[in-house]
C-alpha cells in the first residue's frame, strides 16, 4: 500500500480523534494499535500509535499492506 485512499485517511483521522483501535498489516504481521497522530517522519508519512501493551510504535504508510478500523 504505497498511499492511502481518501476514505482510508478519513477512517484513520476518525480513529485518531475517537481513540479507536485499528488493525494494520506490515511485513505479514497484523498489529492492533491505537493511533495517536499522523505525521511526516524522515520525509515519509507515518502513523504514531500505542500498542495495547503500552509500547509506542511508528508505522510508515508506504510499508503497510492493509489498514482497517476495528469495530
Secondary structure as the mmCIF struct_conf table of DSSP 4:
data_model
#
loop_
_struct_conf.conf_type_id
_struct_conf.id
_struct_conf.beg_label_comp_id
_struct_conf.beg_label_asym_id
_struct_conf.beg_label_seq_id
_struct_conf.end_label_comp_id
_struct_conf.end_label_asym_id
_struct_conf.end_label_seq_id
BEND BEND1 UNK A 3 UNK A 3
HELX_RH_AL_P HELX_RH_AL_P1 UNK A 6 UNK A 18
TURN_TY1_P TURN_TY1_P1 UNK A 19 UNK A 19
STRN STRN1 UNK A 21 UNK A 26
TURN_TY1_P TURN_TY1_P2 UNK A 27 UNK A 28
STRN STRN2 UNK A 29 UNK A 41
TURN_TY1_P TURN_TY1_P3 UNK A 42 UNK A 43
STRN STRN3 UNK A 44 UNK A 51
TURN_TY1_P TURN_TY1_P4 UNK A 52 UNK A 53
BEND BEND2 UNK A 54 UNK A 54
STRN STRN4 UNK A 56 UNK A 60
HELX_RH_3T_P HELX_RH_3T_P1 UNK A 61 UNK A 63
STRN STRN5 UNK A 64 UNK A 69
#
